[in-house]
Amino acid sequence: MPEVWDDLLEKIKTAGFKPFAIYGNWAWHSATNQPLNFETDDHNFERLLEAAKRVGLYVIVRPGPYVNAEANAGGFPLWLTTGAYGELRDDDPRYTAAWKPYFSKFSKITSKHLATNGVNAIVYQIENEYGEQWDNINTKTPNAAAGHYMQSLEENAREDGINVPLIANDPNLNTKSWSDDFAPNATGNVDVAGLDSYPSCWSLINHYEHFQEVSLTQPSFFPGFQGGSYNPWGGPKGGCPADIGADFANLQVLPQFDLSTRHGHFTLYDVWRDQLGRIRVPVVATSYDCSSPIRENRKSIANLTVTNRVVNSTSYSDNAAIAIRELRNPSTNAAFYVTIHSTSSSGTREAFKLNHAGSIVLNGHQAKIIITDFSIGKKKLTYSTGEVLTYSEFHVKGARKGSVEGAKGWKAKFYTDHQGVIASFSAVNGKSVVKFDNDVKVVVIERPMAYLFCAPNLSDDPTGPVDKSGKISLSSLLVQGPYLVRDVTSDGSTLKLTGDKSNATAIEVFASKRYHSVPWNGKKVEVSKTSYGSLKGSIGFFKTTTKLPSLASWKVRDSLPEKLASYKDSGPAWVDANHRTTPEPTKPVTLPVLYVDDYGFHNSFHLFRGYFDGSATGVNLTLQGGMAFGFSAWLNGELVGSYIGNSTVGKTSLVIPFANATLNKSGANILLVAQDNTGHDLRGGAIDPRRILAASLQSGASFTTWKIAGEVNGERQLIDPVRGPLSEGGLTAERLGWHLPGFDDSAWNSRSPSTGFSGAGIHFYRTVIPFDVPKGVDAAFSFVFNAPGSKAIHVQLFVNGYQYGRFNPSVGNEVRFPVLPGVLDYVGDNTIGVVFGHRQRRVEMWM
């Protein structure tokens, strides 16, 4: 949502990243195969590019057409998934004609924001994880269709003004696609071929040799490296922190590993994603060069931007359990010794020494960068036995004496040799500043305190605060205390800081001597200058509380009248399912074709009504609806069977007996199948339809007629183009707009979801709750669900018309659904809708 774009970009910038990456979403801009929408609300991604320029971030643009991104059908519009456009992601002319309008418009918009035009879009990605270049990689036999597809995308981008480098990303080490180094002048090659890697474990993958073989003359580039972990159906509640916690980041994500293999460009997937599946803003944040992020200090270090790998060995250390890789800057001679366990999965505590004084410890799953000949402006840090700006012993070349300032209880010793001064600390607690007589100041801090250091930049130039010569500019500063500094501006001798804090805190600013005052969020801060030149003061905390609204007052209505035999399905919401053929590759077992995508329905719930005369003992059904989908069946208004879902299976076959239903022996019997789909699959599975693959009666009659209902207008026209197709489905509640703000529910009954309903069915609950969040408060809100008793339930959460969460406790463990500003109105009324049913009759819910 545009309401959170600035907030997210400011946080990414504060974290030390220079660019971030965005995915486009073809489905979001072309939901109905009608004229493209790049103008309204958050369809207008140009506003995001403008926000990035304002904040001071470069942008990696990834338009698709296919983006994967764990989005519905990988970002393909669902009208594309019927099979009528071929297998997709190839040179089929039907598919080519489909993607060109979207891709061309996206490129034309982006072309106005390119770095080559003085703005900030630096590279343009062609497709995503498309490692299809070879039919036989060993003989380099090309996949002609894939090559022509890539070539067409590249030519289209160039024709529409994209003149920055074109990039691609291999999905794994084995595909080796689109690189001129690996296959010179092959059809479809890009300017920079990258590699995605998601280790999610402690074993380090040897990427160095891969890049030596595949892209020797190109930047070693990870368009996607694991920075998070998606939580699939059946995954742990709250995600997968054990796989991606601080230790994993220390070893894999933060640049110890990537520096040691000289990967100067890598993106972390993902920092944040839009739960609604539209344009991902931003899905990834990026360390475009080795300057950032480097440890918690978030400072840019020019020495790291160019390094050569010298050696990878255990002989550098006096402990064979430690492996050390040496990198060296050919211009400054600065060296970086990346130290890790010889067995990367090891978590033992190991002490060791290098070829200089001082002991170093790796305690558990750690990696450290030890430095020598490190440039600090025109000065030299000869060596440090700890990490950059987090060390316990270091040597400053050219100094003759040093002193500790601003700390109590620090045990520091200084030793002078013929080149400079060695500073040694036996204990590092909190923070101190070490001054040397050659005008070098070194801030020494323990790791927990380092998390509260921010490095904002006065310039909106993403390359700051280091200029092209490697000199620290006057726009550079450090701020310690608040957990987030969003922005800083300069007015003469005043630094104006804006940011967030969670309580009253001390604040210390390291900046140019010309600054004497540092107002915080527009309010004056009393500061004094320390002996080492920083400005120090305190900022109070205006404690405010936001009272959470009550979720006690609800209205309710039955959302499945279609189960009743008396229901009339002759209205415009229903179509006759009378197709005898389908463009889908997989043909139905029984006719007519009951593939909802063939009839222009794609999202969420779909309803099938099958008619038959005479008797039958049961029905044999095969349905496909995506991982964790479910369905229920009613015969003449009585529940006869349900399938609650499976976290790893997207198709099921059931024989459902009619023993507990009453059949009309003379006249029509009506079977209702209510299918809760969970979206289209990724990659080649995007065209797998949501459907009844087979439906046959047992011991008696045959079906004579079928009707299908889905989104009220199918793929032709949305009820509400602002919220998009993923917020519309085939339930009565969705077709009649009960989930939208402003709907009149005054005639409905009053009842809470926690009270529930009797019998089997699907009910829609609706309430309106007020919010009044004070301006300037960075608040976050979540809806939390519980299903007491049986877990046989599928729940959808609607917030102000957006379908914003699916709670399926029988197949998933997630219970908390955060809702962003822009969806949730922080100052005003909010319409909340909850739809649930099948056999479970109660849902508890709170905020």
C-alpha positions in Angstrom: 0.0 0.0 0.0 1.3 3.5 -0.8 0.7 4.4 2.8 3.6 2.3 4.0 6.0 2.8 1.1 7.9 5.7 2.7 8.0 4.0 6.0 9.5 0.8 4.6 12.0 2.6 2.4 13.2 4.7 5.3 13.8 1.6 7.4 15.6 -0.1 4.5 17.8 2.9 4.1 18.5 3.0 7.8 19.5 -0.6 7.8 22.4 0.4 5.5 21.1 -0.9 2.1 21.8 1.2 -1.0 19.2 -0.3 -3.5 16.2 -2.4 -3.0 14.3 -4.4 -5.5 10.6 -4.5 -6.5 8.6 -7.1 -8.4 5.9 -6.1 -10.8 2.7 -8.1 -10.8 1.1 -8.5 -14.2 -2.1 -9.8 -12.5 -2.5 -6.6 -10.5 -2.2 -4.4 -13.5 -4.3 -6.6 -15.9 -6.7 -8.4 -13.7 -9.5 -8.6 -16.3 -7.7 -8.7 -19.6 -9.1 -5.2 -20.2 -7.0 -2.0 -20.5 -4.0 -2.0 -18.2 -4.2 -0.1 -14.9 -1.0 1.7 -14.0 -2.6 4.8 -12.6 -5.0 4.3 -9.7 -3.9 3.9 -6.1 -1.1 1.4 -5.6 -1.3 0.3 -9.3 0.8 3.4 -9.8 4.3 2.0 -9.0 5.9 5.1 -10.4 5.1 6.7 -7.1 7.3 4.1 -5.5 10.2 4.9 -7.7 9.8 8.6 -6.9 9.7 7.8 -3.1 12.9 5.8 -3.5 14.6 8.8 -5.1 13.4 11.0 -2.3 14.7 8.6 0.4 18.0 8.1 -1.5 17.8 4.5 -2.6 18.6 2.8 -5.9 16.0 0.4 -7.4 16.4 -3.0 -9.0 13.3 -3.4 -11.2 11.9 -6.9 -11.8 8.8 -6.6 -14.0 8.3 -10.2 -14.9 6.2 -11.2 -16.9 6.6 -14.1 -14.4 8.0 -13.2 -11.0 7.3 -16.3 -8.9 7.5 -14.5 -5.5 5.1 -16.9 -3.9 2.4 -14.9 -5.5 -0.8 -16.4 -7.0 0.3 -18.1 -10.3 3.7 -16.4 -9.9 2.1 -13.0 -10.8 0.4 -14.2 -14.0 -3.1 -12.8 -14.4 -5.5 -15.7 -14.0 -7.2 -15.2 -17.3 -3.9 -16.4 -18.7 -4.1 -19.8 -17.0 -6.8 -21.5 -19.0 -4.4 -23.2 -21.4 -5.6 -21.0 -24.3 -2.2 -19.2 -24.3 -0.1 -22.4 -24.4 2.3 -23.6 -21.7 3.5 -20.1 -20.9 7.0 -18.8 -20.4 8.1 -19.7 -24.0 7.9 -18.3 -27.5 4.3 -19.4 -28.2 2.9 -16.4 -30.2 -0.3 -16.5 -28.1 1.6 -16.0 -24.9 3.9 -13.4 -26.6 0.8 -11.4 -27.7 -0.5 -11.6 -24.1 2.6 -10.3 -22.3 3.7 -7.6 -24.6 1.2 -4.8 -23.6 2.0 -5.3 -19.9 5.7 -5.6 -20.3 6.0 -2.7 -22.7 4.0 -0.3 -20.5 6.0 -1.3 -17.4 9.2 -0.7 -19.3 8.1 2.7 -20.6 7.2 3.9 -17.1 10.5 2.6 -15.7 12.6 4.2 -18.5 11.8 7.7 -17.1 13.5 6.7 -13.8 16.8 5.1 -15.0 20.1 5.9 -13.5 21.3 6.6 -17.0 18.8 9.5 -17.0 20.1 10.8 -13.7 17.5 9.0 -11.6 17.7 5.7 -9.6 16.7 2.5 -11.4 20.0 0.8 -11.9 19.2 -2.6 -13.5 16.3 -4.4 -15.2 15.6 -8.1 -14.6 14.4 -10.3 -17.5 11.9 -12.9 -16.2 12.6 -14.6 -12.8 14.4 -17.9 -11.9 14.2 -18.9 -15.6 17.0 -21.3 -16.0 15.7 -22.9 -19.1 18.4 -22.1 -21.6 19.6 -25.6 -22.3 18.0 -28.8 -23.5 21.3 -30.5 -22.6 23.7 -28.4 -20.5 26.6 -30.8 -20.9 26.6 -30.4 -24.7 25.2 -26.9 -24.5 22.3 -27.8 -26.7 20.0 -24.8 -26.5 16.3 -24.7 -25.7 15.3 -22.7 -28.7 11.9 -21.6 -27.4 13.4 -20.4 -24.1 16.1 -18.5 -25.9 13.7 -16.8 -28.3 11.5 -15.9 -25.3 14.3 -14.2 -23.4 15.5 -12.5 -26.6 12.0 -11.1 -27.2 11.8 -9.7 -23.7 15.2 -8.1 -23.9 14.5 -6.5 -27.3 11.1 -5.3 -26.1 12.7 -3.7 -23.0 15.4 -1.9 -25.2 12.7 -0.7 -27.6 10.8 0.9 -24.8 13.8 2.8 -23.4 15.5 0.5 -20.9 19.2 1.2 -21.4 20.6 0.0 -18.0 22.1 -3.5 -17.7 19.7 -6.4 -18.2 20.0 -9.1 -15.6 18.7 -12.6 -15.0 18.8 -15.1 -12.1 19.4 -18.8 -12.2 17.2 -20.7 -9.8 20.0 -23.0 -8.7 23.7 -23.9 -9.4 22.8 -26.4 -12.1 21.0 -24.4 -14.7 23.9 -22.0 -15.8 21.8 -19.9 -18.1 22.0 -16.6 -19.9 25.7 -15.9 -19.4 28.1 -14.8 -22.1 31.0 -16.2 -20.1 29.5 -19.7 -20.2 28.1 -19.6 -23.7 29.3 -16.6 -25.7 26.7 -14.9 -27.9 24.0 -17.5 -27.2 20.4 -16.4 -27.9 18.9 -14.8 -24.9 22.0 -13.9 -22.9 21.8 -10.9 -20.6 24.4 -8.4 -19.4 24.8 -9.8 -15.9 23.8 -13.4 -15.1 23.1 -14.0 -11.4 22.3 -16.9 -9.1 19.7 -17.4 -6.4 20.6 -19.3 -3.3 18.5 -20.2 -0.3 20.6 -22.5 2.0 18.4 -22.3 5.1 20.9 -24.4 7.0 24.5 -24.2 8.3 26.2 -25.8 5.4 27.9 -23.2 3.2 27.5 -23.8 -0.5 30.6 -23.2 -2.6 29.5 -20.5 -5.0 32.9 -19.3 -5.8 33.7 -22.0 -8.3 30.3 -21.5 -9.8 30.9 -17.9 -10.6 34.4 -18.7 -11.8 32.9 -21.0 -14.4 29.6 -19.3 -15.3 30.3 -15.5 -15.0 34.0 -14.9 -14.6 34.1 -11.4 -16.1 30.8 -10.3 -14.7 30.0 -9.1 -11.1 29.3 -12.2 -8.9 25.7 -11.4 -8.3 23.0 -13.0 -6.1 19.7 -11.5 -7.3 18.2 -13.6 -4.4 20.0 -14.8 -1.3 18.2 -16.0 1.7 17.2 -13.3 4.1 13.9 -14.8 5.2 11.9 -17.9 4.9 8.3 -18.2 3.6 6.0 -20.2 5.8 4.1 -22.8 3.8 0.9 -24.6 4.8 1.8 -26.8 7.7 4.8 -24.6 8.7 5.4 -23.5 12.3 3.4 -20.7 13.9 5.1 -17.4 13.4 7.3 -18.6 10.6 10.8 -20.2 10.6 13.0 -18.2 13.0 15.2 -21.2 13.8 16.3 -21.3 10.1 16.9 -17.6 9.7 17.8 -16.2 13.1 20.8 -14.0 14.2 23.3 -16.9 14.0 22.2 -17.8 10.5 22.4 -14.1 9.5 25.9 -13.8 11.0 27.2 -16.8 9.0 25.2 -16.6 5.8 23.5 -13.3 5.2 25.8 -10.7 6.6 28.7 -10.5 4.2 31.2 -12.6 6.0 30.4 -15.5 3.7 29.6 -13.5 0.6 32.8 -11.4 1.0 34.9 -14.5 1.4 33.7 -15.7 -2.0 33.9 -12.2 -3.4 30.2 -11.8 -4.2 30.0 -8.0 -4.3 26.3 -7.8 -5.2 23.6 -9.7 -3.4 19.9 -9.2 -2.6 18.2 -10.5 0.5 14.9 -12.2 -0.2 12.9 -11.1 1.5 12.8 -8.1 3.8 9.0 -7.4 3.4 6.2 -8.5 1.2 2.7 -7.2 0.5 0.3 -9.9 1.9 -2.2 -9.1 -0.8 0.1 -10.3 -3.5 0.2 -7.1 -5.6 3.4 -5.3 -6.5 6.0 -6.4 -3.9 7.1 -3.2 -2.1 9.8 -4.1 -1.5 10.2 -7.8 -1.6 14.0 -7.6 -1.4 16.5 -5.2 0.0 20.0 -5.2 -1.6 23.6 -4.8 -0.7 24.7 -3.7 -4.2 28.3 -3.5 -3.3 30.4 -4.8 -0.4 30.2 -1.4 1.3 26.9 -2.3 3.0 25.8 -3.7 5.2 28.9 -4.4 7.1 28.0 -5.6 10.6 25.7 -3.6 12.9 27.5 -0.3 12.4 26.0 0.1 8.9 28.9 2.2 7.7 30.2 2.1 4.1 33.8 0.9 3.8 35.5 1.8 0.5 38.3 -0.8 1.1 35.8 -3.6 0.5 34.4 -2.5 -2.9 37.3 -4.1 -4.8 39.1 -7.2 -3.4 40.9 -10.2 -4.8 40.6 -13.6 -3.2 44.2 -14.6 -2.2 43.8 -17.9 -0.4 41.4 -20.2 1.2 43.2 -22.2 3.9 43.3 -23.6 7.4 47.1 -22.9 7.7 46.6 -19.2 8.5 45.4 -20.2 12.0 46.9 -22.1 14.9 43.6 -24.0 15.1 42.8 -26.5 12.4 39.1 -26.2 13.2 39.1 -22.7 11.7 39.2 -22.0 8.0 40.4 -18.6 6.8 40.0 -16.8 3.5 42.1 -13.8 2.7 40.8 -11.0 0.5 43.0 -8.0 -0.4 42.3 -4.7 -2.0 44.8 -4.3 -4.9 44.8 -0.4 -4.5 45.0 0.1 -0.8 46.5 -3.3 0.2 43.8 -3.6 2.8 43.3 -7.2 3.8 40.2 -9.0 5.1 40.5 -12.4 6.7 37.1 -14.1 6.7 37.2 -16.7 9.6 34.7 -19.5 9.8 34.6 -23.1 11.2 36.3 -25.5 8.9 33.1 -27.5 9.0 30.5 -24.8 8.5 27.7 -26.7 10.3 29.8 -26.8 13.5 28.8 -24.6 16.4 31.7 -25.2 18.7 33.6 -22.5 20.6 37.0 -22.1 19.0 39.9 -19.8 20.0 42.7 -19.1 17.5 45.4 -16.6 16.5 46.4 -15.1 13.2 49.8 -13.7 12.3 49.4 -10.8 14.7 48.9 -10.4 18.4 45.6 -11.2 20.2 43.3 -14.1 20.5 40.1 -14.4 18.5 37.1 -16.5 19.3 34.3 -18.0 17.2 31.6 -18.9 19.7 28.9 -21.1 18.0 27.6 -20.5 14.5 29.7 -17.4 13.7 32.0 -15.9 11.2 34.2 -12.8 11.6 36.1 -10.5 9.4 39.6 -9.6 10.7 41.2 -6.7 9.0 44.7 -5.4 8.3 46.0 -2.2 6.5 42.5 -0.7 6.8 42.1 2.9 5.5 40.3 5.4 7.7 40.3 8.4 5.4 44.0 9.1 5.0 44.9 7.2 8.2 45.6 3.5 8.6 44.2 0.9 11.0 47.1 -1.6 10.7 45.2 -4.5 12.1 42.3 -5.5 14.3 41.7 -8.9 16.0 38.0 -8.4 16.0 35.4 -7.4 13.4 35.4 -4.0 11.7 34.3 -1.5 14.4 33.5 -4.3 16.8 37.0 -5.3 17.8 38.9 -5.6 21.1 42.4 -5.0 19.9 43.7 -2.9 17.0 46.8 -1.0 15.8 46.6 2.6 14.5 49.5 3.4 12.2 51.2 6.8 12.7 49.9 7.5 16.2 52.1 7.8 19.2 49.6 7.7 22.1 45.9 7.0 22.7 43.3 7.5 25.5 39.9 6.2 26.4 37.1 8.8 26.6 33.6 8.7 27.8 33.5 5.3 29.5 33.9 3.9 33.0 35.3 0.5 33.9 37.0 0.0 30.6 40.3 -1.8 30.9 42.4 -0.5 28.0 46.2 -0.7 27.5 48.2 1.1 24.9 51.5 -0.1 23.5 53.7 1.9 21.2 55.8 0.4 18.5 57.9 1.9 15.7 54.8 2.2 13.4 52.0 3.3 15.7 49.9 2.5 18.8 48.3 -0.8 19.8 45.1 -0.5 21.8 44.0 -3.6 23.7 40.9 -4.1 25.7 40.4 -6.9 28.2 36.7 -6.1 28.5 34.2 -4.4 26.2 31.1 -3.3 27.9 28.8 -0.7 26.4 30.5 2.0 24.4 33.7 4.0 24.4 35.6 6.3 22.2 39.4 5.9 21.7 41.3 9.1 20.7 44.7 9.1 19.1 47.0 12.0 18.7 46.9 11.8 14.9 43.2 12.8 14.9 41.8 9.3 14.6 38.8 8.5 16.7 37.6 4.9 17.1 34.1 4.1 18.5 34.3 0.7 20.4 30.9 -0.9 21.2 29.6 -4.3 22.2 27.2 -5.9 19.8 23.9 -5.3 21.6 24.6 -1.5 21.7 25.6 -1.6 18.0 22.0 -2.4 17.1 21.0 1.1 18.2 23.5 2.8 16.0 22.1 4.4 12.8 24.1 5.9 10.0 21.8 8.4 8.2 23.1 10.5 5.4 22.5 14.1 4.6 22.6 13.4 0.9 19.9 11.6 -1.2 22.7 10.0 -3.2 22.6 6.3 -2.5 26.4 6.0 -2.9 26.9 8.2 0.2 28.4 8.7 2.7 31.6 7.7 0.8 32.6 9.6 -2.3 34.3 8.1 -5.3 37.7 8.5 -3.8 36.8 6.6 -0.7 36.8 9.7 1.5 34.2 10.0 4.2 32.0 13.0 3.2 30.7 15.7 5.5 27.2 14.3 4.9 28.1 11.3 7.0 27.1 10.9 10.6 26.3 8.4 13.3 23.4 8.5 15.7 23.2 6.3 18.8 20.1 5.8 21.0 16.8 5.8 19.2 16.0 2.5 17.4 15.3 4.2 14.1 16.5 7.4 12.5 14.4 7.9 9.4 15.8 11.1 8.0 18.3 13.9 8.6 18.5 17.4 7.1 20.9 20.2 7.7 20.2 23.9 8.3 23.4 25.8 9.0 24.7 24.6 12.4 21.6 22.5 13.0 21.0 18.8 12.2 17.3 18.0 12.1 16.6 14.4 12.9 13.4 12.5 12.5 12.8 8.9 13.7 11.2 6.5 16.2 11.9 5.5 19.7 10.1 3.1 22.1 11.0 5.0 25.3 12.9 7.9 26.7 16.6 7.5 25.6 19.9 9.2 25.5 21.0 10.3 22.1 24.5 10.9 20.8 25.4 12.3 17.4 28.8 11.9 15.8 29.0 14.5 13.0 30.9 17.5 11.7 32.2 20.0 14.2 30.0 22.7 12.6 26.8 21.3 14.1 25.7 22.5 17.5 22.1 21.5 17.8 20.1 18.4 16.9 16.3 18.8 17.2 14.4 15.5 17.3 11.1 15.3 15.4 10.9 19.1 15.4 11.5 19.4 19.2 14.5 21.0 20.7 17.0 18.6 22.4 19.3 20.0 25.1 22.8 18.7 24.1 26.3 19.2 25.2 29.6 18.5 23.4 31.6 15.6 24.7 35.4 15.6 25.2 35.7 13.6 21.9 33.5 15.9 19.9 30.1 14.3 19.8 26.8 15.9 20.8 25.0 14.2 23.6 21.6 14.7 25.2 18.4 13.0 26.0 15.0 12.8 24.3 11.9 12.1 26.3 9.1 9.8 25.4 5.5 10.9 25.1 3.7 7.8 26.3 0.5 7.2 24.4 -1.8 4.3 24.3 -4.2 3.3 21.6 -7.2 1.5 23.0 -8.0 -1.5 20.9 -11.6 -1.5 19.7 -13.9 -4.2 20.9 -14.8 -7.2 18.6 -17.9 -8.0 20.6 -20.7 -6.5 18.4 -21.3 -8.5 15.1 -24.0 -9.0 12.5 -24.3 -12.4 10.8 -26.0 -13.9 7.7 -26.0 -17.3 6.0 -23.6 -17.1 3.1 -24.5 -20.5 1.5 -28.2 -20.4 0.5 -27.1 -22.3 -2.6 -27.1 -25.6 -0.6 -30.9 -25.5 -0.5 -32.9 -27.4 -3.1 -35.3 -24.4 -3.2 -32.5 -22.0 -4.2 -32.8 -20.6 -7.8 -29.6 -20.6 -9.8 -31.1 -18.9 -12.8 -29.6 -15.5 -12.0 -26.6 -13.7 -13.7 -24.1 -15.1 -11.1 -24.4 -18.6 -12.6 -23.3 -20.0 -15.9 -24.2 -23.2 -17.6 -21.3 -25.6 -17.4 -21.8 -27.0 -20.9 -18.3 -27.1 -22.4 -17.4 -30.4 -24.0 -13.7 -29.5 -24.7 -11.0 -27.5 -22.9 -7.7 -26.0 -24.0 -6.2 -27.3 -20.8 -3.6 -30.0 -21.4 -5.2 -32.4 -18.8 -8.6 -33.4 -20.0 -11.5 -34.2 -17.7 -12.4 -37.7 -16.8 -16.1 -37.0 -17.1 -18.1 -34.4 -19.1 -19.2 -31.7 -19.1 -16.0 -29.7 -18.4 -16.1 -28.5 -14.8 -12.9 -26.4 -14.9 -13.8 -23.0 -13.4 -11.0 -21.2 -15.2 -12.6 -22.2 -18.6 -15.7 -20.2 -17.5 -13.9 -17.1 -16.5 -13.8 -17.8 -12.7 -10.5 -18.1 -10.9 -10.4 -16.9 -7.3 -11.3 -18.1 -3.8 -14.7 -20.0 -3.5 -16.4 -21.6 -6.4 -19.8 -23.3 -6.3 -20.9 -26.2 -8.5 -24.6 -27.4 -8.7 -25.2 -30.7 -10.3 -28.7 -32.0 -11.2 -29.8 -35.6 -11.5 -33.1 -37.5 -11.6 -33.8 -40.7 -9.8 -31.7 -42.5 -7.2 -28.0 -42.9 -6.4 -26.1 -44.3 -3.5 -23.3 -41.8 -3.6 -21.0 -39.7 -5.7 -17.3 -40.2 -6.8 -15.6 -36.8 -6.9 -12.1 -35.7 -7.9 -11.3 -32.1 -7.3 -8.2 -29.9 -7.6 -7.9 -26.6 -5.8 -4.3 -26.0 -4.7 -2.4 -27.0 -1.6 -4.6 -27.0 1.5 -7.8 -26.4 -0.5 -11.0 -27.9 0.9 -14.6 -28.6 -0.2 -17.9 -29.7 1.2 -20.9 -31.3 -0.5 -24.6 -31.0 0.2 -27.4 -33.1 -1.3 -30.8 -31.4 -1.3 -29.6 -29.2 1.5 -28.1 -31.8 3.7 -24.3 -32.2 4.3 -23.1 -35.5 2.8 -19.3 -35.0 3.0 -16.3 -32.8 3.4 -12.6 -32.6 2.6 -10.8 -30.3 5.0 -7.4 -30.2 3.1 -3.8 -31.3 3.1 -0.8 -29.1 3.3 1.1 -31.0 0.6 -1.7 -32.1 -1.7 -3.6 -30.0 -4.2 -5.9 -32.7 -5.6 -8.1 -35.4 -4.0 -10.6 -38.1 -4.9 -13.4 -39.1 -2.5 -16.4 -41.4 -2.6 -19.2 -39.6 -0.7 -22.2 -41.7 0.3 -25.7 -40.3 0.3 -26.8 -42.4 3.3 -27.6 -39.4 5.5 -29.5 -37.4 2.8 -33.0 -37.6 1.5 -33.3 -38.2 -2.3 -36.2 -37.2 -4.4 -37.1 -40.5 -6.2 -39.3 -38.5 -8.6 -37.9 -35.2 -9.6 -34.6 -33.4 -9.4 -31.9 -33.9 -6.9 -29.3 -31.2 -6.5 -25.7 -31.7 -5.4 -23.9 -28.6 -4.3 -20.1 -28.7 -4.1 -18.5 -25.6 -2.4 -14.8 -25.6 -3.2 -12.4 -23.3 -1.3 -9.5 -22.8 -3.7 -6.1 -21.6 -2.4 -4.8 -20.0 -5.6 -2.9 -21.1 -8.6 0.4 -22.9 -8.4 3.8 -21.5 -9.4 5.9 -22.1 -12.5 4.5 -24.8 -14.9 1.7 -25.5 -12.4 0.2 -22.0 -13.0 -2.1 -23.4 -15.7 -3.3 -26.3 -13.6 -7.0 -25.5 -13.4 -9.2 -25.3 -10.3 -11.9 -27.8 -11.1 -13.9 -30.9 -10.7 -11.9 -33.3 -12.7 -14.4 -36.2 -12.4 -18.0 -36.4 -11.0 -20.0 -39.6 -11.4 -22.9 -41.0 -9.5 -22.9 -44.4 -8.0 -25.5 -47.1 -8.5 -28.1 -45.2 -10.4 -28.6 -42.0 -12.3 -26.3 -39.7 -14.1 -25.9 -36.0 -13.9 -28.0 -34.1 -16.4 -27.0 -30.5 -15.8 -24.2 -28.5 -14.1 -24.1 -24.8 -13.1 -21.0 -22.9 -11.8 -20.8 -19.7 -9.8 -17.6 -17.7 -9.1 -16.7 -14.0 -9.0 -19.9 -12.0 -9.8 -18.7 -10.9 -13.2 -16.1 -13.5 -13.8 -12.9 -12.1 -15.4 -14.9 -9.5 -17.3 -15.3 -6.8 -14.7 -14.4 -6.4 -11.0 -16.9 -5.2 -8.5 -14.1 -3.1 -7.1 -11.0 -2.5 -9.2 -9.3 -0.8 -6.2 -9.1 -4.0 -4.2 -8.5 -6.3 -7.1 -9.5 -9.8 -8.0 -8.1 -11.6 -5.0 -10.7 -9.9 -2.8 -13.6 -11.4 -4.9 -14.8 -14.9 -4.9 -18.0 -17.0 -5.5 -19.6 -16.9 -2.1 -22.9 -15.0 -1.8 -21.1 -12.6 0.6 -18.5 -11.7 -2.0 -20.9 -11.6 -4.9 -23.3 -9.2 -3.1 -20.6 -7.1 -1.6 -21.2 -7.8 2.1 -17.4 -7.5 2.7 -17.3 -3.9 1.4 -17.5 -0.8 3.6 -20.9 0.9 3.5 -23.0 -2.2 3.0 -26.3 -2.0 5.0 -26.5 -4.9 7.4 -29.1 -3.4 9.7 -31.6 -6.1 8.9 -29.2 -8.9 9.8 -29.2 -10.9 13.1 -26.8 -10.0 15.8 -24.4 -12.8 16.8 -20.6 -13.1 17.4 -18.3 -15.6 15.7 -17.4 -16.9 19.1 -21.0 -17.9 19.5 -21.2 -19.4 16.1 -24.1 -21.2 14.4 -25.7 -24.6 14.6 -25.6 -27.2 11.8 -23.2 -27.3 8.8 -22.9 -24.3 6.6 -21.0 -21.1 5.8 -21.8 -17.9 7.6 -20.6 -14.3 7.1 -20.0 -12.1 10.2 -19.6 -8.4 9.9 -18.6 -5.5 12.3 -17.4 -2.0 12.1 -14.7 -0.9 14.6 -13.2 2.6 15.1 -9.5 3.4 15.3 -7.8 6.6 16.5 -4.1 6.2 16.4 -2.2 9.5 17.2 -0.3 11.0 14.4 3.3 10.1 14.3 2.9 6.8 16.2 4.4 3.8 14.3 1.8 1.3 15.4 1.1 -2.2 14.1 -2.1 -4.3 14.6 -2.9 -7.9 14.0 -6.0 -10.0 14.1 -5.6 -13.3 16.1 -7.8 -16.4 15.6 -8.5 -19.5 17.6 -10.7 -22.5 16.7 -11.8 -24.1 19.9 -12.7 -27.8 19.5 -12.7 -29.2 16.0 -10.1 -27.8 13.5 -12.3 -28.7 10.6 -12.7 -25.1 9.4 -11.7 -22.7 6.6 -11.8 -19.0 7.6 -11.3 -15.9 5.5 -10.6 -12.4 7.0 -11.8 -9.3 5.2 -10.6 -5.9 6.3 -12.3 -2.9 4.6 -13.1 -5.1 1.6 -9.7 -6.7 1.2 -9.4 -10.4 1.6 -6.5 -10.3 4.0 -6.0 -13.7 5.6 -6.9 -17.3 5.5 -7.0 -19.3 8.8 -7.1 -23.0 8.2 -6.1 -24.6 11.5 -6.3 -28.2 10.3 -3.5 -27.7 7.7 -1.7 -24.6 9.0 -0.4 -23.2 12.3 -0.6 -19.5 11.6 -3.0 -17.6 13.8 -1.8 -14.0 13.6 -2.7 -11.8 10.7 -1.1 -8.3 10.7 -2.9 -5.6 8.7 -1.1 -2.6 7.3 -2.1 1.1 7.3 -3.8 1.8 4.0 -5.9 -1.4 4.4 -6.6 -0.6 8.0 -7.7 3.0 8.6 -5.8 4.2 11.6 -8.1 7.2 12.1 -11.7 6.2 11.3 -14.1 3.3 11.0 -13.0 -0.1 9.7 -15.3 -2.8 8.3 -14.2 -6.3 9.4 -15.7 -9.4 7.8 -15.2 -13.1 8.8 -16.5 -15.9 6.8 -16.2 -19.5 8.0 -18.1 -22.8 7.9 -18.1 -26.5 7.1 -18.3 -28.5 10.3 -16.8 -26.0 12.8 -19.3 -23.6 14.3 -17.2 -21.2 16.4 -14.2 -18.9 15.9 -12.6 -16.9 18.6 -11.0 -13.6 17.5 -9.2 -10.7 19.1 -6.7 -8.0 18.3 
